[in-house]
Amino acid sequence: MVFVETRGNDGRRPREVTFSQAILNPAASFGGLYAPKSLPTLPLEELLGENYEGLTLKLMELFQIDIERELLREAVALYRRFDDPDNPAPLVQVEEDLSICELYHGPTRAFKDMALQPFGFILSTLARQRGENYLILAATSGDTGPATLEAFKEREGIGVVCLYPAGGTSDVQRLQMVTEEGRNLKVLGIRGDFDDAQSALKSLLSSESFRQTLDRLGIELSAANSVNFGRIIFQTVYHIFSYLELVRRGEIEMGEEIDLIVPSGNFGNALGGYYAKKMGLPVHKIVIASNANNILTELIREGRYDLRGRKLIKTPSPAMDILKSSNVERVLFDKFGPERTRELMEQLDREGFYQLREEEREAIQEDFDGDFVEDREILEIIGEYGSRYLMDPHTATTIKLYRSRRGKRKCVAYSTAEWTKFAPTVLQALTGREGVADREALEEVSRLTGAPIPRVIEELFEKPIVHGKVVDGEEIEGEILHFLGEK
């Protein structure tokens, strides 16, 4: 698999790079991203008999990435540490024509483990094999941070700095980060929102002076956000697995189209579905569920990406509280090429706005549909399903979109986090009680529904706070250099 740059080449970087080059050094020309030059075609019939681990290995072979097979085997074997060693992403039927793919059965109880567990192992092993030291940056709206810290904790030659919006995550998500004790880990709260954290990350990735300082320290720079394609490649797998599982169960015929309903903020999960569709997975539409920060709904329906006058709204689904969705850029590149992508992204950076042409909007709508869900509706849906299917607020956003498509074709929705990460919201939805602290809410929801609380969640409340610092954006670089021993 060969990768090219979404905004074209600046003459200083290679015009094409391999998978390992793209994941080790994800910063591309003109502030862009790396994207695959072409994609293989899925041999779906041949993949039908594979379990999740086997399917992942087969797909990596199909992608022809420059990673040794034995290293891939070891990376994918990490799925055996999930709740069900044979099936890390179970598909649960909740309505006659709706199944939910549960992506939260890994160590941090959120979907980011599906990609970050194997990706983290691969990146850290490559670094060790090359005798290189890496600084991994991650910005999180709540789930990437814990999964990144877990994936890279105590990995030789790897240092991790995780940025999260102070007050912009659930308490459990925050505790998962600030209690993490790995010697190679640094967690910083940011005064601002996720977009501020992500902008700081992108700025550091593209900063020549920061990179020169790291060069002097003998440290390479990479990222764990979905700006890194090492995340995206593993996110294609569960979309394909879900489809094959429906075929195996006899719920659809091979070749029958389905809809994928994805709760989305930064668009990486949806992008995995888009690439799977391009490879031949029979998908009618990738349906984007948004919360009140409905920037993606406007893009899909009206072809307008407009940040002017917009302020991030805090919602019960905080991991989706995002206005600048990085992975949209890869879709623009795939549809319209590097010149147009660079033009649109530079206009967005300069003016906070771009408008697609009519034919471009129609091209987006060939593959995507979308709608948004109000806070009230999220609570109503969780309460309606109750213990029949206990869901977190992000999963709840998909239900409204399913109902608007019911009866047309089979749907797969994606559950991106376990209810335990958002217990106060779930308790409010079930009982109407507001403002209950996380620990009490966890115990009360468990008592009401019989749902167990995983030990990794219970233990958080007994751990000491290791990373308590909250900083302004301009302080981030200095804090990182201090962590690296430079200041």
ZAMARGU-4260 file (C-alpha; in steps of 0.2 Angstrom, whole numbers, plus 5000, padded with zeros to 4 digits):
<rodrens>
0) 5000/5000/5000 | 5007/5017/4995 | 5002/5033/5003 | 5001/5051/4996 | 4997/5068/5003
5) 4980/5075/5004 | 4985/5093/5000 | 4999/5089/4987 | 5018/5088/4989 | 5029/5103/4994
10) 5044/5096/4986 | 5053/5093/5003 | 5044/5077/5007 | 5043/5061/4997 | 5029/5060/4984
15) 5024/5043/4990 | 5027/5034/5007 | 5025/5017/5014 | 5013/5012/5028 | 5027/5012/5041
20) 5033/5029/5035 | 5015/5036/5036 | 5012/5030/5054 | 5029/5034/5060 | 5029/5052/5053
25) 5011/5057/5050 | 5014/5076/5046 | 5011/5079/5027 | 5015/5093/5016 | 5005/5110/5019
30) 4998/5103/5035 | 4989/5089/5026 | 4987/5071/5030 | 4992/5054/5022 | 4979/5044/5013
35) 4980/5028/5002 | 4984/5031/4984 | 4973/5016/4980 | 4963/5002/4989 | 4961/4984/4985
40) 4945/4974/4982 | 4938/4964/4995 | 4936/4945/4992 | 4921/4944/5003 | 4917/4925/5000
45) 4935/4921/5004 | 4934/4930/5021 | 4917/4923/5026 | 4925/4910/5037 | 4937/4920/5047
50) 4935/4925/5065 | 4940/4943/5070 | 4958/4940/5072 | 4960/4930/5056 | 4950/4943/5046
55) 4961/4957/5052 | 4977/4947/5047 | 4969/4944/5030 | 4965/4962/5027 | 4982/4968/5032
60) 4989/4956/5019 | 4977/4963/5006 | 4982/4980/5010 | 5000/4975/5007 | 5007/4985/5021
65) 5026/4984/5024 | 5025/4976/5042 | 5032/4959/5045 | 5018/4945/5046 | 5025/4939/5063
70) 5024/4957/5070 | 5006/4958/5064 | 5001/4942/5072 | 5008/4948/5089 | 4998/4964/5087
75) 4982/4957/5082 | 4984/4944/5096 | 4981/4958/5108 | 4962/4956/5104 | 4963/4940/5115
80) 4964/4951/5130 | 4946/4958/5127 | 4931/4952/5136 | 4928/4938/5123 | 4945/4932/5116
85) 4937/4925/5101 | 4926/4940/5097 | 4932/4958/5102 | 4918/4967/5093 | 4902/4957/5096
90) 4886/4961/5085 | 4870/4962/5095 | 4853/4962/5087 | 4842/4975/5096 | 4828/4977/5083
95) 4823/4966/5069 | 4833/4976/5056 | 4846/4984/5068 | 4861/4976/5075 | 4874/4986/5086
100) 4892/4982/5085 | 4899/4984/5102 | 4917/4991/5101 | 4920/4994/5119 | 4926/4977/5126
105) 4944/4982/5127 | 4954/4988/5142 | 4948/5006/5142 | 4930/5002/5138 | 4929/5012/5122
110) 4931/5009/5104 | 4948/5017/5102 | 4955/5001/5109 | 4950/4992/5093 | 4963/5002/5083
115) 4976/5008/5097 | 4980/4991/5104 | 4987/4984/5088 | 4993/5000/5081 | 5002/5005/5097
120) 5011/4988/5098 | 5016/4990/5079 | 5023/5008/5081 | 5032/5004/5097 | 5040/4988/5090
125) 5045/4998/5074 | 5054/5011/5085 | 5063/4998/5095 | 5069/4989/5079 | 5075/5005/5072
130) 5084/5010/5088 | 5074/5026/5088 | 5065/5036/5101 | 5048/5043/5098 | 5036/5056/5106
135) 5018/5052/5103 | 5006/5066/5104 | 4987/5063/5107 | 4973/5075/5108 | 4957/5068/5115
140) 4939/5072/5117 | 4938/5058/5130 | 4942/5041/5123 | 4958/5042/5113 | 4968/5048/5128
145) 4965/5033/5139 | 4967/5021/5125 | 4983/5029/5119 | 4990/5029/5137 | 4986/5011/5139
150) 4993/5006/5122 | 5010/5014/5125 | 5012/5013/5143 | 5030/5007/5148 | 5034/5004/5129
155) 5053/5006/5126 | 5058/5021/5117 | 5041/5029/5117 | 5036/5045/5127 | 5017/5050/5126
160) 5009/5067/5129 | 4991/5067/5130 | 4980/5083/5129 | 4962/5084/5135 | 4950/5098/5137
165) 4948/5101/5156 | 4930/5099/5160 | 4926/5092/5143 | 4926/5074/5147 | 4917/5063/5159
170) 4924/5060/5176 | 4928/5042/5172 | 4937/5047/5156 | 4947/5060/5166 | 4952/5048/5179
175) 4957/5035/5166 | 4970/5048/5161 | 4976/5057/5176 | 4978/5042/5187 | 4989/5033/5174
180) 5006/5029/5181 | 5017/5024/5167 | 5034/5033/5168 | 5034/5037/5149 | 5017/5046/5150
185) 5012/5064/5152 | 4994/5070/5153 | 4989/5089/5152 | 4972/5097/5154 | 4969/5111/5142
190) 4959/5127/5146 | 4948/5126/5131 | 4939/5112/5121 | 4944/5097/5111 | 4946/5108/5095
195) 4959/5118/5105 | 4968/5103/5110 | 4968/5096/5092 | 4974/5112/5085 | 4988/5112/5097
200) 4993/5095/5092 | 4992/5099/5073 | 5002/5115/5077 | 5016/5105/5086 | 5016/5092/5072
205) 5020/5105/5059 | 5031/5116/5069 | 5049/5117/5062 | 5056/5124/5078 | 5048/5111/5089
210) 5054/5097/5077 | 5072/5104/5077 | 5072/5104/5096 | 5067/5086/5096 | 5080/5082/5083
215) 5093/5089/5094 | 5086/5077/5108 | 5086/5062/5096 | 5067/5061/5097 | 5056/5058/5082
220) 5038/5064/5082 | 5022/5055/5079 | 5004/5055/5084 | 4990/5043/5090 | 4975/5053/5084
225) 4966/5047/5069 | 4976/5060/5059 | 4988/5044/5059 | 4982/5031/5046 | 4988/5018/5058
230) 4972/5021/5067 | 4961/5021/5052 | 4967/5005/5044 | 4961/4995/5059 | 4945/5004/5059
235) 4940/4997/5043 | 4940/4979/5050 | 4925/4980/5061 | 4914/4987/5047 | 4918/4972/5036
240) 4917/4960/5051 | 4899/4966/5055 | 4893/4963/5037 | 4901/4946/5036 | 4893/4942/5053
245) 4875/4947/5046 | 4878/4935/5032 | 4884/4921/5043 | 4868/4923/5053 | 4857/4922/5038
250) 4850/4940/5041 | 4856/4946/5024 | 4862/4938/5008 | 4880/4940/5002 | 4879/4956/4991
255) 4864/4964/5000 | 4867/4982/5004 | 4866/4988/5022 | 4867/5005/5031 | 4881/5009/5043
260) 4876/5021/5057 | 4891/5029/5065 | 4891/5042/5080 | 4904/5053/5074 | 4915/5068/5080
265) 4932/5067/5072 | 4925/5056/5057 | 4939/5042/5059 | 4926/5029/5063 | 4915/5034/5048
270) 4931/5035/5037 | 4934/5017/5040 | 4917/5013/5034 | 4920/5024/5019 | 4936/5015/5014
275) 4927/4998/5017 | 4913/5003/5005 | 4926/5009/4992 | 4934/4992/4993 | 4918/4983/4989
280) 4908/4981/5005 | 4890/4982/5000 | 4885/4998/5010 | 4871/5009/5004 | 4875/5024/5015
285) 4887/5028/5029 | 4875/5038/5041 | 4883/5050/5052 | 4875/5053/5069 | 4879/5070/5077
290) 4874/5078/5093 | 4870/5097/5095 | 4887/5101/5087 | 4879/5097/5070 | 4893/5103/5059
295) 4894/5086/5049 | 4875/5086/5046 | 4877/5103/5038 | 4891/5097/5027 | 4882/5082/5021
300) 4866/5090/5018 | 4871/5107/5012 | 4889/5105/5007 | 4894/5119/5019 | 4907/5118/5033
305) 4904/5134/5043 | 4913/5138/5059 | 4909/5156/5059 | 4901/5162/5075 | 4900/5144/5081
310) 4905/5139/5099 | 4906/5121/5104 | 4891/5115/5114 | 4894/5104/5129 | 4882/5089/5127
315) 4879/5072/5136 | 4889/5064/5122 | 4906/5073/5125 | 4917/5063/5114 | 4907/5070/5099
320) 4909/5088/5105 | 4919/5092/5090 | 4918/5106/5077 | 4934/5103/5067 | 4933/5085/5060
325) 4950/5080/5054 | 4946/5065/5044 | 4934/5074/5033 | 4949/5080/5024 | 4953/5062/5018
330) 4936/5061/5010 | 4938/5078/5001 | 4955/5071/4994 | 4947/5055/4989 | 4933/5064/4980
335) 4941/5080/4973 | 4960/5078/4973 | 4974/5087/4982 | 4972/5104/4974 | 4954/5106/4978
340) 4957/5099/4996 | 4971/5111/4999 | 4960/5125/4993 | 4946/5120/5004 | 4956/5117/5020
345) 4966/5133/5018 | 4950/5143/5016 | 4943/5134/5032 | 4959/5139/5041 | 4958/5157/5035
350) 4940/5161/5035 | 4932/5147/5046 | 4921/5142/5031 | 4920/5133/5014 | 4906/5129/5003
355) 4906/5114/4991 | 4900/5116/4973 | 4883/5108/4969 | 4891/5093/4961 | 4903/5091/4975
360) 4889/5091/4988 | 4881/5077/4977 | 4897/5067/4977 | 4897/5067/4996 | 4879/5062/4997
365) 4883/5047/4986 | 4891/5039/5001 | 4885/5048/5016 | 4869/5054/5025 | 4867/5062/5042
370) 4856/5070/5055 | 4859/5076/5073 | 4851/5072/5090 | 4846/5084/5103 | 4851/5081/5121
375) 4833/5078/5126 | 4832/5064/5113 | 4848/5056/5119 | 4841/5054/5137 | 4824/5049/5130
380) 4831/5035/5120 | 4842/5028/5134 | 4827/5028/5146 | 4816/5020/5133 | 4828/5005/5130
385) 4832/5004/5149 | 4840/4988/5154 | 4833/4979/5138 | 4848/4986/5130 | 4859/4998/5141
390) 4868/5010/5131 | 4879/5025/5133 | 4874/5043/5126 | 4885/5041/5110 | 4876/5025/5105
395) 4860/5033/5108 | 4862/5045/5095 | 4862/5031/5082 | 4844/5026/5087 | 4835/5041/5080
400) 4844/5039/5063 | 4840/5021/5063 | 4821/5025/5066 | 4821/5036/5051 | 4827/5022/5040
405) 4818/5008/5048 | 4811/4995/5035 | 4822/5000/5021 | 4837/4989/5024 | 4847/4981/5038
410) 4857/4993/5048 | 4872/4991/5059 | 4875/5004/5072 | 4891/5006/5082 | 4892/5007/5101
415) 4908/5017/5104 | 4908/5017/5123 | 4902/5006/5138 | 4888/5014/5149 | 4901/5015/5163
420) 4910/5029/5156 | 4894/5040/5157 | 4885/5033/5172 | 4878/5050/5178 | 4870/5053/5161
425) 4863/5035/5160 | 4856/5037/5178 | 4847/5053/5173 | 4840/5045/5158 | 4833/5030/5168
430) 4827/5039/5184 | 4827/5058/5181 | 4840/5061/5194 | 4852/5074/5190 | 4870/5079/5196
435) 4874/5062/5204 | 4893/5059/5206 | 4900/5046/5195 | 4904/5033/5208 | 4886/5033/5215
440) 4879/5033/5198 | 4888/5018/5193 | 4882/5008/5208 | 4864/5014/5206 | 4863/5010/5187
445) 4871/4993/5191 | 4858/4990/5205 | 4844/4995/5194 | 4849/4985/5178 | 4860/4971/5185
450) 4874/4977/5173 | 4891/4973/5180 | 4904/4987/5183 | 4921/4981/5176 | 4935/4981/5189
455) 4946/4993/5179 | 4932/5006/5181 | 4929/5002/5200 | 4948/5004/5203 | 4949/5021/5196
460) 4941/5029/5211 | 4955/5022/5223 | 4970/5027/5212 | 4980/5043/5216 | 4980/5058/5204
465) 4997/5058/5195 | 4994/5071/5182 | 4985/5086/5189 | 4991/5100/5179 | 4980/5111/5168
470) 4988/5124/5156 | 4984/5137/5143 | 4988/5133/5125 | 5004/5143/5124 | 5011/5133/5139
475) 5010/5116/5131 | 5026/5116/5121 | 5036/5121/5137 | 5027/5108/5147 | 5032/5094/5134
480) 5050/5100/5133 | 5051/5099/5152 | 5044/5082/5152 | 5057/5077/5139 | 5071/5084/5151
485) 5074/5099/5140 | 5069/5113/5152
</rodrens>
